């Protein structure tokens, strides 16, 4: 088993344990994800869409909100953890499809989505360029990729998080791989042929980026 598979195995184990409490008030560290939802909704509202993919959808908390806000749209969620997808499917949300799969190898036709969102999942991907290549392939022309994640700037904090903190988290069963700053994300988007439209570091070391397929 290679290093990439190791990270994915750790993430599946982590989120299998977290699945039942993921949307509860006792979600612990995962409560941080809930703070992303209003900002994602605000960003999505800026342009019309018909088909949206949530990459790393978990138990579908974000799609649950979107179904209420956009009853005529279709939503797809993909997550690598079977337990997460099981819970998402059991919600029986209208106009939704949930798939257990790898975000680095999206099992969808070219140009399937107007919008792809990814919230607090990107830092778990051992091969982020593979994911972004798939994002470009699966987006329609002028489609948007809305990314929410953690971020830190350059310098000692960035080094500490990626070289010390995340390897320690791996030892304790967390599948974190890398925390990206603006320059790193810009480079990845350039290599994938995606247009880096906006990047903000918001309160609480939150990354908010809009990336587009031209």
LUMKOLFI-395100 format. One line per 10 residues: number of its first residue (from 1); for each residue x negated, y, z of N, C-alpha, C, O, CB. Coordinates in Angstrom, 2 decimals. Atoms other than C-alpha are relative to their C-alpha. Glycine has a CB too. Layout:
<recs>
NUM> X,Y,Z,X,Y,Z,X,Y,Z,X,Y,Z,X,Y,Z  ...
</recs>
This chain:
<recs>
1> -0.84,-1.19,0.00,0.00,0.00,0.00,-0.89,1.25,0.00,-1.81,1.35,0.81,0.96,0.00,1.23  0.82,-1.19,0.07,-1.44,3.41,-0.98,0.48,1.07,0.98,1.49,0.91,1.66,0.00,0.55,-1.42  -0.29,-1.06,-0.97,-1.42,6.63,1.02,1.38,0.61,-0.25,2.11,0.93,0.69,-1.07,1.09,-0.06  -1.31,-0.55,0.34,1.62,7.95,-0.84,1.13,-0.87,0.55,2.09,-0.36,1.13,0.15,0.14,-1.53  -1.01,0.93,-0.53,3.63,4.85,0.07,0.05,0.05,1.51,1.12,-0.09,2.11,-0.28,-1.43,-0.47  0.04,-0.09,-1.46,2.49,5.19,3.67,0.84,1.17,0.50,1.62,1.03,1.44,-1.45,0.15,0.49  -0.77,-1.18,-0.40,3.93,8.69,3.94,1.50,-0.24,-0.18,2.30,0.12,0.68,-0.43,1.23,-0.82  -1.42,0.24,0.25,7.21,7.60,2.40,0.58,-1.00,0.99,1.72,-0.86,1.43,0.21,-0.50,-1.44  -0.46,0.98,-0.99,7.47,4.61,4.73,0.21,0.67,1.35,1.20,0.41,2.03,-1.02,-1.15,0.13  -0.15,-0.71,-1.27,6.89,6.86,7.75,1.25,0.87,-0.02,2.00,0.92,0.96,-1.25,0.87,0.28
11> -1.18,-0.86,0.10,9.56,9.28,6.52,1.29,-0.80,0.08,2.24,-0.38,0.75,-0.04,0.80,-1.31  -1.20,0.84,-0.06,12.10,6.51,5.98,0.25,-0.47,1.43,1.39,-0.45,1.90,-0.13,-1.21,-0.94  -0.16,0.43,-1.39,11.46,5.18,9.48,0.46,1.15,0.90,1.33,0.98,1.75,-1.32,-0.59,0.53  -0.36,-1.17,-0.80,11.67,8.68,10.96,1.48,0.35,-0.15,2.18,0.54,0.84,-0.86,1.21,-0.41  -1.36,-0.47,0.22,14.97,9.57,9.35,1.05,-1.09,0.15,2.24,-0.79,0.26,0.09,0.61,-1.38  -0.93,1.07,-0.38,16.53,6.17,9.88,0.37,0.16,1.47,1.53,0.01,1.85,-0.63,-1.40,-0.26  -0.24,-0.21,-1.43,16.14,6.84,13.61,0.81,1.27,0.24,1.60,1.34,1.18,-1.32,0.08,0.75  -0.64,-1.30,-0.21,17.40,10.42,13.21,1.40,0.08,-0.58,2.16,0.99,-0.24,-0.85,1.08,-0.60  -1.21,-0.14,0.80,20.38,9.71,10.95,1.26,0.21,0.83,2.06,1.09,0.52,0.18,-1.21,-0.87  -1.25,-0.06,-0.78,23.08,9.19,13.59,0.16,1.31,0.76,1.29,1.72,1.03,0.06,-1.16,0.97
21> -0.07,-1.25,-0.77,22.22,12.39,15.46,-0.30,1.23,-0.85,-0.30,2.35,-0.34,-0.96,-0.06,1.17  0.54,-1.05,0.86,21.12,14.49,12.46,0.88,1.25,-0.02,0.35,2.37,-0.05,-0.16,-0.53,-1.40  -0.90,-1.15,0.05,24.21,16.73,12.41,0.62,0.33,1.36,1.49,1.20,1.46,1.11,-0.27,-1.01  -0.57,-0.22,-1.33,24.96,16.61,16.13,-0.66,1.18,0.68,-1.62,1.75,0.16,-0.14,-1.26,0.86  0.63,-1.05,-0.80,24.18,19.20,18.76,-1.23,-0.49,0.74,-1.93,0.29,1.39,1.00,0.56,0.99  1.16,0.61,-0.66,21.53,16.80,20.05,-1.05,-0.43,-1.02,-1.74,-1.43,-0.83,0.43,-1.20,0.85  0.89,0.39,1.10,19.49,16.73,16.84,-1.47,0.32,0.28,-2.34,-0.05,-0.50,0.43,0.68,-1.27  1.39,-0.30,-0.34,16.36,18.04,18.55,-0.68,0.86,-1.05,-0.15,1.90,-1.43,-0.78,-1.28,0.19  0.79,-0.77,0.96,13.73,19.25,16.07,0.76,0.23,-1.29,0.47,1.19,-2.01,-1.30,-0.70,-0.28  -0.73,-0.12,1.27,16.17,18.73,13.19,1.04,1.12,0.02,1.61,1.45,-1.01,0.68,-1.32,-0.33
31> -0.89,-1.16,-0.07,18.34,21.59,14.45,-0.51,1.16,-0.85,0.27,2.02,-1.26,0.17,0.45,1.44  0.58,-1.06,0.81,15.95,23.83,12.53,0.59,0.02,-1.40,0.67,1.07,-2.04,-1.52,-0.16,-0.07  -0.56,0.09,1.35,17.53,22.60,9.29,1.29,0.80,-0.12,1.57,1.36,-1.18,0.25,-1.47,-0.38  -1.29,-0.68,0.05,20.89,24.12,10.19,-0.14,1.49,-0.27,0.78,2.11,-0.80,0.75,-0.21,1.31  0.21,-1.43,0.20,19.40,27.60,10.07,-0.21,0.34,-1.48,-0.15,1.51,-1.86,-1.18,0.47,0.82  0.20,-0.24,1.43,18.73,27.17,6.34,1.30,0.16,-0.77,1.34,0.83,-1.80,-0.80,-1.13,-0.60  -1.23,0.11,0.79,22.33,26.62,5.28,0.58,1.36,-0.42,0.94,1.52,-1.58,1.04,-0.76,0.78  -0.57,-1.29,0.44,23.60,30.25,5.32,-0.81,0.68,-1.10,-0.24,1.26,-2.02,0.10,0.94,1.19  0.84,-0.63,1.02,20.62,31.48,3.28,0.12,-0.71,-1.34,0.08,-0.07,-2.39,-1.45,0.02,0.46  -0.18,0.74,1.25,21.05,28.71,0.73,1.34,0.35,-0.63,1.42,0.58,-1.83,-0.09,-1.52,0.26
41> -1.32,-0.38,0.51,24.75,29.49,0.39,-0.03,1.39,-0.62,0.54,1.61,-1.69,1.04,-0.05,1.12  0.10,-1.36,0.51,23.97,33.16,-0.08,-0.70,0.03,-1.36,-0.29,0.75,-2.27,-0.75,0.90,1.00  0.75,0.05,1.26,21.46,32.36,-2.82,0.83,-0.64,-1.11,0.86,-0.14,-2.24,-1.31,-0.77,0.18  -0.81,0.71,1.00,23.78,29.93,-4.62,1.10,0.91,-0.54,1.41,0.84,-1.73,0.61,-1.26,0.61  -1.12,-0.87,0.40,26.59,32.53,-4.72,-0.36,1.03,-1.06,0.52,1.61,-1.68,0.54,0.71,1.22  0.42,-1.06,0.91,24.53,34.84,-6.91,0.29,-0.32,-1.47,0.37,0.59,-2.30,-1.47,0.26,0.17  -0.23,0.39,1.40,25.20,32.85,-10.12,0.99,-1.16,-0.05,1.01,-1.99,0.86,-1.34,-0.38,-0.69  -0.94,1.12,0.14,27.94,30.49,-11.37,-0.72,-1.30,-0.33,-1.83,-1.28,-0.88,1.05,0.31,-1.08  0.56,1.31,0.31,27.28,26.76,-11.68,1.12,-1.03,-0.04,2.22,-0.79,0.47,-1.09,-0.41,1.04  -0.96,1.11,0.00,29.07,23.48,-12.32,-0.56,-1.27,0.63,0.19,-2.05,1.22,0.44,-0.30,-1.42
51> 0.62,1.23,-0.52,26.56,20.78,-11.28,-1.21,0.36,0.85,-2.11,1.08,0.41,-0.40,-0.94,-1.16  1.08,-0.31,-0.94,24.25,20.92,-8.27,-0.55,-1.28,0.60,0.20,-2.19,0.96,0.49,0.95,1.12  0.69,1.11,-0.66,21.69,18.47,-6.91,-0.65,0.47,1.28,-1.35,1.49,1.30,-1.05,-0.63,-0.94  0.69,-0.22,-1.27,20.59,18.42,-3.28,-1.07,-1.08,0.13,-0.75,-2.24,0.35,1.00,-0.02,1.23  1.13,0.93,-0.06,17.13,16.81,-3.23,-0.46,-0.13,1.45,-0.88,0.85,2.07,-1.17,0.47,-0.91  0.25,0.21,-1.42,16.50,15.26,0.18,1.21,0.43,0.80,1.11,1.19,1.76,-1.24,0.78,0.45  -1.29,-0.49,-0.52,20.16,15.67,1.09,0.31,-0.45,1.42,1.21,0.11,2.05,1.11,-0.45,-0.89  -0.30,0.51,-1.33,20.05,13.72,4.36,1.41,-0.56,0.07,1.83,-1.29,-0.82,-0.17,1.10,1.03  -1.38,0.47,-0.20,23.56,13.03,5.67,1.02,0.93,-0.67,2.22,0.83,-0.40,0.31,-0.12,1.49  -0.82,-0.92,0.80,24.92,15.76,3.34,0.65,1.14,0.77,1.79,1.50,0.46,1.07,-0.79,-0.68
61> -0.59,-1.17,-0.66,25.50,18.67,5.75,0.16,1.18,-0.95,1.15,1.91,-0.88,-0.85,0.41,1.18  -0.08,-1.13,0.94,24.75,21.17,2.98,1.09,-0.23,-1.04,1.86,0.68,-1.35,-1.35,0.22,-0.69  -1.03,0.30,1.00,26.94,19.44,0.41,1.39,0.08,0.63,2.34,0.47,-0.05,-0.22,-1.40,-0.60  -1.30,-0.13,-0.69,29.76,19.29,2.99,0.49,1.44,-0.03,1.68,1.69,-0.22,-0.11,-0.50,1.45  -0.36,-1.41,0.05,29.70,23.09,3.12,0.31,0.45,-1.42,1.23,1.22,-1.65,-1.13,0.85,0.59  -0.17,-0.41,1.39,29.41,23.46,-0.65,1.31,-0.50,-0.59,1.94,0.19,-1.38,-1.15,-0.51,-0.83  -1.27,0.55,0.50,32.39,21.21,-1.35,1.16,0.91,0.38,2.09,1.11,-0.41,0.24,-1.42,0.56  -1.05,-0.92,-0.44,34.56,23.59,0.66,-0.07,1.32,-0.76,0.97,1.88,-1.11,-0.12,0.26,1.51  0.16,-1.30,0.65,33.14,26.70,-1.01,0.24,-0.06,-1.51,0.68,0.91,-2.12,-1.39,0.54,0.26  -0.10,0.16,1.46,33.19,25.31,-4.58,0.74,-1.30,-0.33,0.10,-2.26,-0.76,-1.42,0.01,-0.66
71> -0.76,1.25,0.19,35.98,22.72,-4.92,0.03,-0.51,-1.43,0.35,-1.68,-1.66,1.40,0.20,0.47  -0.05,0.42,1.41,35.74,22.65,-8.73,-1.36,-0.45,-0.54,-1.44,-0.92,-1.67,0.52,1.13,-0.84  1.34,0.40,0.44,31.99,21.94,-8.92,-0.24,-1.47,0.35,0.51,-2.08,1.11,-1.08,0.90,0.66  0.40,1.37,-0.34,30.28,18.55,-8.81,-1.36,0.03,0.69,-2.26,0.76,0.28,-0.05,-0.90,-1.26  1.20,0.01,-0.82,27.59,17.77,-6.25,-0.60,-1.40,0.07,0.11,-2.39,0.22,0.30,0.51,1.41  0.73,1.25,-0.10,24.93,15.07,-6.21,-1.04,0.13,1.09,-1.74,1.14,1.18,-0.66,-0.38,-1.36  1.02,0.02,-1.04,22.76,14.17,-3.25,-0.88,-1.22,-0.15,-0.40,-2.31,-0.44,0.63,0.02,1.39  0.94,1.12,0.04,19.64,12.03,-3.26,-0.90,0.07,1.22,-1.35,1.14,1.61,-0.83,0.01,-1.31  0.87,0.08,-1.16,17.62,10.85,-0.28,-0.66,-1.36,0.01,-0.07,-2.35,-0.44,0.78,0.25,1.33  0.76,1.25,0.02,14.98,8.19,0.21,0.39,-0.94,1.14,0.02,-2.11,1.12,-1.48,0.31,0.09
81> -0.36,0.79,-1.17,16.47,6.96,3.50,1.40,-0.61,-0.15,2.38,0.13,-0.17,-0.07,0.86,1.27  -1.31,0.62,0.20,19.29,4.41,3.05,1.04,0.36,1.05,2.21,0.55,0.72,-0.15,-1.48,-0.03  -0.94,-0.32,-1.06,20.87,5.21,6.43,0.61,1.38,-0.19,1.80,1.59,0.06,-0.68,-0.09,1.37  -0.50,-1.34,0.27,21.18,8.88,5.52,1.08,-0.04,-1.09,2.13,0.58,-0.95,-1.16,0.93,-0.43  -0.94,0.09,1.12,22.93,8.04,2.24,1.26,-0.75,0.42,2.36,-0.41,-0.02,-0.65,-0.69,-1.20  -1.16,0.73,-0.50,25.21,5.55,3.99,0.95,0.94,0.74,2.16,0.91,0.53,-0.44,-1.16,0.94  -0.83,-0.95,-0.75,26.44,8.28,6.35,0.63,1.03,-0.94,1.79,1.38,-0.78,-0.83,0.70,1.09  -0.53,-0.97,0.96,26.82,10.76,3.48,1.17,-0.59,-0.78,2.19,0.08,-0.96,-1.11,0.45,-0.97  -1.08,0.65,0.76,28.93,8.30,1.47,1.24,-0.20,0.86,2.37,-0.07,0.37,-0.48,-1.35,-0.55  -1.14,0.27,-0.90,31.11,7.52,4.48,0.84,1.25,0.26,1.97,1.15,0.75,-0.51,-0.55,1.33
91> -0.79,-1.22,-0.13,32.21,11.17,4.55,1.11,0.08,-1.05,2.11,0.77,-0.87,-0.91,1.22,-0.12  -1.00,0.04,1.09,34.12,10.47,1.30,0.36,1.41,-0.47,1.53,1.75,-0.61,1.27,-0.73,0.46  -0.20,-1.36,0.49,33.66,14.03,0.09,0.43,-0.03,-1.46,-0.07,-0.84,-2.24,-1.28,0.83,0.17  -0.44,-0.02,1.41,35.46,14.90,-3.17,-1.09,0.56,-0.92,-1.92,1.37,-0.50,1.28,0.84,-0.14  0.90,-0.51,1.03,33.49,15.53,-6.37,-1.48,-0.13,0.38,-2.29,0.76,0.10,0.32,1.46,-0.28  1.39,0.21,-0.42,30.28,14.07,-4.95,-0.50,-1.38,-0.42,0.27,-2.33,-0.58,-0.12,0.15,1.52  0.69,1.26,0.27,27.78,11.37,-5.83,-1.23,-0.05,0.88,-1.98,0.93,0.94,-0.38,-0.14,-1.52  1.17,0.14,-0.86,25.16,10.08,-3.41,-0.82,-1.22,-0.42,-0.28,-2.30,-0.64,0.42,-0.12,1.48  0.90,1.03,0.49,22.13,8.04,-4.43,-1.19,-0.12,0.94,-1.78,0.88,1.34,-0.48,0.33,-1.44  1.23,0.25,-0.74,19.37,6.44,-2.41,-1.13,-0.13,-1.01,-1.14,-1.06,-1.83,0.12,-1.29,0.89
101> 1.07,0.02,0.98,16.22,7.21,-4.34,-1.12,0.95,0.39,-1.05,1.65,1.40,0.53,0.37,-1.38  1.23,-0.75,-0.25,12.85,8.92,-4.53,0.03,1.32,-0.77,0.20,1.33,-1.99,-1.24,-0.83,-0.40  -0.03,-1.32,0.65,12.76,12.66,-5.24,-1.18,0.22,-0.94,-1.14,1.12,-1.79,0.03,1.09,1.05  1.12,-0.11,0.92,9.42,12.20,-6.98,0.27,-0.74,-1.31,-0.54,-0.69,-2.24,-1.25,-0.54,0.65  -0.40,0.72,1.22,11.22,10.06,-9.58,1.52,0.08,-0.12,2.21,-0.93,0.02,-0.50,-1.50,0.01  -1.45,-0.23,0.01,14.70,11.56,-9.97,0.68,-0.84,-1.09,0.32,-0.74,-2.26,0.30,1.49,-0.22  -0.64,0.92,0.95,17.00,8.98,-11.63,1.17,0.63,-0.74,2.27,0.08,-0.76,0.47,-1.25,0.73  -1.06,-0.72,0.68,18.99,11.50,-13.67,-0.42,0.34,-1.42,-1.60,0.42,-1.74,0.37,1.27,0.77  0.27,-0.38,1.38,19.30,12.43,-17.32,-0.60,1.41,-0.06,-0.43,2.21,0.86,1.30,-0.06,-0.83  0.53,-1.34,0.21,17.48,15.46,-18.68,1.14,1.02,-0.01,2.25,0.73,-0.47,-0.80,0.07,-1.33
111> -0.94,-1.13,0.03,19.27,18.80,-18.19,1.36,-0.37,0.61,2.40,-0.10,0.02,0.21,0.48,-1.45  -1.23,0.44,-0.68,21.83,17.39,-15.73,0.58,1.04,0.95,1.77,0.97,1.28,-0.28,-1.25,0.77  -0.44,-0.87,-1.08,22.03,20.28,-13.25,-0.27,1.48,-0.31,-1.25,1.84,-0.96,-0.70,-0.39,1.29  0.20,-1.45,0.06,22.48,24.05,-13.13,-0.86,0.47,1.16,-1.62,1.43,1.03,1.35,0.72,0.01  0.72,-0.38,-1.22,21.03,24.22,-9.61,-0.53,-1.25,0.67,0.16,-2.26,0.76,0.93,0.81,0.97  0.56,1.02,-0.90,18.71,22.02,-7.57,-0.43,0.71,1.27,-1.13,1.72,1.21,-1.21,-0.78,-0.67  0.43,-0.56,-1.28,18.27,22.76,-3.88,-0.82,-1.03,0.75,-0.67,-2.24,0.55,1.23,0.45,0.84  0.84,0.90,-0.81,15.73,21.32,-1.47,-0.29,0.73,1.31,-0.95,1.76,1.32,-1.34,-0.39,-0.76  0.12,-0.66,-1.29,15.82,22.16,2.23,-0.72,-0.89,1.01,-0.24,-1.97,1.36,1.38,0.38,0.54  0.79,0.70,-1.03,13.15,21.03,4.73,-0.34,-1.43,-0.39,-0.42,-2.32,0.45,0.75,0.00,1.32
121> 0.36,1.33,0.50,12.26,18.06,2.55,-1.32,0.03,-0.76,-2.05,-0.96,-0.78,1.10,-0.54,-0.90  1.15,-0.12,0.89,9.48,19.34,0.28,-1.31,-0.35,0.70,-2.20,-0.95,0.09,-0.09,1.42,-0.56  1.26,0.26,-0.70,6.77,19.09,2.95,-0.21,-1.48,0.32,-1.25,-1.87,0.85,-0.05,0.81,1.29  0.13,1.45,-0.16,7.43,15.32,3.10,-0.49,-0.70,-1.27,-0.74,-1.91,-1.24,1.33,-0.60,0.43  0.32,0.65,1.27,6.49,14.69,-0.55,-1.51,-0.10,-0.19,-2.19,0.92,-0.25,0.63,0.79,-1.17  1.45,0.14,0.20,3.00,13.24,-1.05,-0.46,0.42,-1.39,-1.63,0.72,-1.58,-0.40,-1.42,0.26  0.35,-0.38,1.37,3.12,14.05,-4.78,0.95,1.12,-0.47,1.83,0.87,-1.29,0.09,-1.24,-0.96  -0.96,-1.07,0.28,4.85,17.45,-5.02,0.10,0.37,-1.48,1.16,0.79,-1.94,-0.37,1.21,0.78  -0.05,-0.33,1.42,3.90,17.99,-8.66,0.92,-0.95,-0.76,1.61,-0.54,-1.69,-1.40,-0.04,-0.60  -0.93,0.94,0.62,5.77,14.83,-9.65,1.44,0.45,0.23,2.26,0.40,-0.68,-0.22,-1.43,0.56
131> -1.34,-0.50,-0.30,8.84,16.22,-7.92,0.33,1.21,-0.86,1.40,1.27,-1.46,0.13,0.36,1.48  -0.27,-1.20,0.77,8.53,19.61,-9.62,0.12,-0.29,-1.49,0.91,0.36,-2.18,-1.08,1.03,0.24  -0.16,0.42,1.39,8.05,17.95,-13.01,1.41,-0.54,-0.24,2.01,-0.27,-1.28,-1.05,-1.07,-0.37  -1.35,0.53,0.09,11.33,16.13,-12.37,1.05,1.09,0.12,2.08,1.05,-0.54,0.23,-1.05,1.07  -0.90,-1.15,-0.13,13.00,19.35,-11.27,0.15,0.69,-1.35,1.26,0.99,-1.78,-0.52,1.00,1.07  -0.05,-0.66,1.30,12.08,20.96,-14.59,0.78,-0.84,-1.00,1.60,-0.31,-1.76,-1.41,0.27,-0.52  -0.67,0.88,0.95,13.29,17.95,-16.56,1.51,-0.03,0.23,2.29,-0.04,-0.72,-0.56,-1.42,0.09  -1.41,0.17,-0.33,16.62,17.73,-14.75,0.80,1.29,0.00,2.03,1.25,-0.01,0.13,-0.65,1.33  -0.70,-1.27,0.05,17.46,21.44,-14.78,0.39,0.35,-1.43,-0.31,0.03,-2.38,-0.86,1.11,0.60  -0.39,-0.57,1.28,19.38,23.02,-17.61,-0.78,1.30,-0.23,-1.40,1.83,0.69,1.53,0.25,-0.05
141> 0.70,-1.24,0.32,17.95,26.05,-19.40,0.48,1.13,0.92,1.68,1.30,1.13,0.21,0.38,-1.49  -0.24,-1.10,-0.93,17.73,29.02,-17.02,0.54,-0.48,1.35,1.02,0.32,2.14,0.98,0.99,-0.61  -0.44,0.55,-1.27,18.62,26.68,-14.15,-0.90,0.43,1.14,-2.05,0.82,0.94,0.05,-1.50,-0.08  0.72,-0.47,-1.18,17.55,27.50,-10.61,-0.38,-1.15,0.92,0.38,-2.10,1.11,0.85,1.02,0.77  0.44,0.88,-1.07,15.55,25.58,-8.05,-0.16,0.88,1.24,-1.01,1.77,1.27,-1.35,-0.77,-0.36  0.03,-0.76,-1.25,16.19,26.95,-4.55,-0.69,-0.84,1.06,-0.21,-1.91,1.43,1.45,0.41,0.44  0.83,0.76,-0.93,13.55,25.84,-2.06,-0.04,0.68,1.36,-0.35,1.87,1.46,-1.43,-0.17,-0.55  0.16,-0.43,-1.40,13.68,26.19,1.72,-0.93,-0.99,0.69,-0.76,-2.20,0.58,1.40,0.10,0.74  0.92,0.88,-0.71,10.87,24.85,3.83,-0.72,0.83,1.05,-0.42,2.01,1.25,-1.02,-0.70,-0.97  0.88,-0.74,-0.91,8.33,25.80,6.45,-1.18,0.55,-0.81,-1.52,0.01,-1.86,-0.50,-0.91,1.17
151> 1.18,-0.55,0.66,5.37,27.97,5.47,-0.85,0.75,1.01,-0.35,1.25,2.02,0.40,0.93,-1.17  0.91,-0.87,-0.75,2.35,29.66,6.95,-0.92,0.66,-1.01,-1.09,0.15,-2.12,-0.83,-0.80,1.10  0.88,-0.70,0.92,-0.04,32.15,5.38,-1.36,-0.67,-0.13,-1.54,-1.83,0.25,-0.17,1.42,0.44  1.36,0.52,0.14,-3.70,31.69,4.57,-0.73,0.04,1.34,-0.23,0.61,2.31,-0.79,0.81,-1.06  0.84,-0.13,-1.18,-6.44,31.26,7.14,0.11,-1.15,0.98,0.49,-2.26,0.62,0.33,1.26,0.69  0.19,1.03,-1.00,-6.88,29.38,10.36,1.30,-0.72,0.36,1.27,-1.93,0.61,-0.59,0.60,1.24  -1.26,0.66,-0.35,-3.19,28.71,11.08,0.37,-1.02,-1.08,0.80,-2.13,-0.77,1.13,1.04,0.17  -0.28,0.92,1.12,-2.70,27.16,7.63,-0.89,-1.23,0.10,-0.42,-2.36,-0.08,-0.22,0.71,-1.36  0.93,1.12,-0.15,-5.79,25.03,8.16,0.40,-0.89,1.17,0.41,-2.12,1.05,-1.45,0.52,0.20  -0.35,0.77,-1.20,-4.71,23.97,11.65,1.24,-0.85,-0.23,1.26,-2.03,0.13,0.21,0.93,1.20
161> -1.25,0.74,0.23,-1.18,22.97,10.61,-0.25,-1.22,-0.88,0.24,-2.31,-0.59,1.06,0.91,-0.64  0.17,1.08,0.97,-2.36,20.85,7.67,-1.09,-1.01,0.37,-1.01,-2.17,-0.02,-0.30,0.59,-1.34  1.13,0.88,-0.32,-5.58,19.40,9.07,0.08,-0.62,1.39,-0.52,-1.67,1.63,-1.28,0.77,-0.13  -0.06,0.49,-1.37,-4.72,18.91,12.74,1.43,-0.40,0.38,1.68,-1.54,0.78,-0.52,1.06,0.97  -1.36,0.24,-0.48,-1.00,19.23,13.49,0.71,-1.12,-0.77,1.28,-2.02,-0.15,0.81,1.27,-0.11  -0.74,1.00,0.77,0.43,17.16,10.64,-0.57,-1.41,0.13,0.20,-2.36,0.26,0.03,0.39,-1.46  0.53,1.34,-0.27,-1.98,14.22,11.02,0.40,-0.54,1.38,0.63,-1.74,1.54,-1.51,0.01,-0.12  -0.47,0.44,-1.32,-1.04,14.13,14.71,1.47,-0.38,-0.03,1.86,-1.37,0.58,-0.23,1.11,1.04  -1.41,0.34,0.14,2.65,14.17,13.82,0.19,-1.35,-0.68,1.10,-2.10,-0.32,0.73,1.08,-0.79  -0.07,1.30,0.66,2.06,11.22,11.51,-0.21,-1.14,0.99,0.45,-2.18,0.90,-1.05,-0.09,-1.12
171> 0.26,1.03,-1.01,0.67,9.25,14.45,1.20,-0.23,0.90,1.38,-1.31,1.46,-1.21,0.39,0.85  -1.19,0.10,-0.84,3.90,9.95,16.33,1.26,-0.32,-0.81,2.38,-0.19,-0.31,0.20,1.29,0.78  -1.13,0.48,0.80,6.10,8.74,13.46,0.72,1.03,-0.83,1.85,0.78,-1.26,0.96,-0.62,0.89  -0.61,-1.02,0.85,6.81,11.95,11.54,-0.70,0.01,-1.36,-1.93,-0.05,-1.44,-0.09,1.41,0.66  0.55,0.15,1.35,6.36,11.88,7.77,-0.41,1.29,-0.68,-0.33,1.38,-1.90,0.98,-0.69,-0.85  0.43,-1.27,0.58,5.08,15.43,7.26,-1.30,-0.18,-0.77,-2.21,-0.88,-0.32,-0.17,1.07,1.11  1.18,0.14,0.84,2.51,15.75,4.48,-0.79,1.30,-0.10,-2.00,1.31,0.13,0.41,-0.45,-1.39  0.73,-1.26,0.21,1.68,19.42,3.82,0.94,1.18,0.12,2.09,1.11,-0.31,-0.69,0.01,-1.38  -0.73,-1.26,-0.13,2.86,22.92,4.67,-0.58,0.98,-1.03,-1.77,1.30,-0.98,-0.09,0.59,1.47  0.48,-0.78,1.14,2.64,25.16,1.57,0.09,1.50,0.24,1.07,1.99,0.80,0.78,-0.37,-1.25
181> -0.07,-1.46,0.01,1.78,28.82,1.36,0.35,0.47,-1.41,0.51,-0.34,-2.33,-1.35,0.63,0.47  -0.43,-0.55,1.29,2.68,31.13,-1.51,-0.93,-0.41,-1.15,-0.47,-0.83,-2.21,0.08,1.51,0.08  0.97,0.29,1.07,-0.52,30.56,-3.51,0.10,-1.46,-0.45,0.06,-1.74,-1.64,-1.42,0.31,0.48  -0.08,1.42,0.33,-0.22,26.76,-3.33,1.28,-0.31,-0.79,1.24,-1.06,-1.77,-0.05,-0.85,1.27  -1.26,0.25,0.70,3.43,26.78,-4.39,-0.02,0.61,-1.39,0.48,0.01,-2.35,1.18,0.56,0.81  0.12,-0.64,1.31,2.72,29.22,-7.21,-0.80,-0.88,-0.95,-0.41,-1.05,-2.11,-0.67,1.38,0.14  0.85,0.86,0.83,-0.03,26.92,-8.52,0.76,-1.24,-0.45,0.67,-1.63,-1.61,-1.27,-0.40,0.77  -0.78,1.19,0.35,2.25,23.87,-8.41,1.07,0.32,-1.05,1.27,-0.44,-1.99,0.66,-0.59,1.24  -1.04,-0.39,0.96,5.04,25.71,-10.24,-0.60,0.29,-1.38,-0.03,-0.08,-2.40,0.76,1.23,0.50  0.68,-0.27,1.27,2.62,26.94,-12.90,-0.35,-1.30,-0.71,-0.16,-1.42,-1.92,-1.29,0.84,0.24
191> 0.39,1.28,0.60,1.39,23.40,-13.48,1.22,-0.77,-0.51,1.12,-1.51,-1.49,-0.75,-0.86,1.02  -1.23,0.67,0.43,4.98,22.14,-13.77,0.71,0.75,-1.12,1.68,0.24,-1.69,0.94,-0.18,1.19  -0.65,-0.78,1.03,5.89,24.88,-16.24,1.28,0.66,0.46,2.17,0.93,-0.34,0.28,-0.85,-1.18  -1.15,-0.68,-0.58,8.42,26.48,-13.91,-0.36,1.45,0.30,-1.51,1.76,0.61,0.49,-0.72,1.28  0.23,-1.42,-0.24,8.82,30.24,-13.46,0.21,0.31,1.48,1.29,0.10,2.03,0.94,0.86,-0.87  -0.01,-0.35,-1.42,8.02,31.39,-9.95,0.65,1.37,0.13,0.01,2.39,-0.11,-1.46,-0.01,0.61  -0.79,-1.23,0.05,10.73,34.01,-9.49,-0.11,0.83,1.28,-0.29,2.04,1.22,1.44,-0.33,-0.26  0.10,-0.74,-1.26,10.64,34.94,-5.80,-0.49,-0.91,1.11,-0.26,-2.12,1.10,1.35,0.62,0.38  0.51,0.72,-1.16,8.97,33.92,-2.56,0.07,0.94,1.19,-0.42,2.07,1.13,-1.47,-0.52,-0.23  -0.06,-0.79,-1.23,9.72,35.18,0.94,-0.39,-0.89,1.17,0.00,-2.06,1.25,1.43,0.60,0.22
201> 0.23,0.65,-1.29,8.32,34.21,4.30,0.90,0.69,1.00,0.63,1.81,1.43,-1.52,0.06,0.44  -1.00,-0.58,-0.87,11.29,34.80,6.54,-0.27,-0.36,1.46,-1.19,-1.13,1.75,1.40,-0.45,-0.40  0.18,0.20,-1.44,11.63,34.78,10.32,-0.11,-1.49,0.34,0.63,-2.32,-0.20,1.15,0.63,0.77  0.17,1.38,-0.41,10.44,31.58,11.97,-0.82,-0.84,-0.96,-0.64,-2.05,-1.04,1.33,-0.63,0.17  0.87,0.69,0.97,7.85,30.70,9.30,0.82,-0.76,-1.04,0.47,-1.87,-1.44,-0.93,-0.97,0.72  -0.87,0.62,0.99,10.64,29.94,6.82,-0.37,0.46,-1.40,-0.48,1.66,-1.67,1.47,0.33,0.30  0.24,-0.26,1.41,9.85,29.70,3.12,1.35,0.03,-0.72,2.16,-0.88,-0.60,-0.94,-1.08,-0.61  -1.20,-0.11,0.84,12.62,30.91,0.80,-0.46,0.38,-1.39,-0.94,1.49,-1.61,1.04,1.05,0.58  0.50,-0.24,1.36,11.80,30.60,-2.89,1.08,-0.33,-1.03,1.87,-1.26,-0.86,-1.27,-0.85,-0.27  -0.85,0.28,1.14,13.74,30.78,-6.13,-0.91,-0.21,-1.20,-1.72,0.65,-1.54,1.04,1.16,-0.25
211> 0.86,0.42,1.09,12.10,29.00,-9.06,0.92,-0.35,-1.17,1.97,-0.97,-0.97,-0.93,-1.21,0.41  -0.94,0.12,1.12,13.57,28.91,-12.55,-0.62,-0.75,-1.18,-1.82,-0.68,-1.43,0.46,1.37,-0.44  0.39,0.60,1.26,13.43,26.85,-15.71,0.40,0.92,-1.13,1.59,1.18,-1.35,0.65,-1.40,-0.18  -0.28,-0.92,1.11,13.13,29.18,-18.67,0.09,-0.78,-1.32,0.32,-0.18,-2.37,-1.10,1.08,-0.10
</recs>
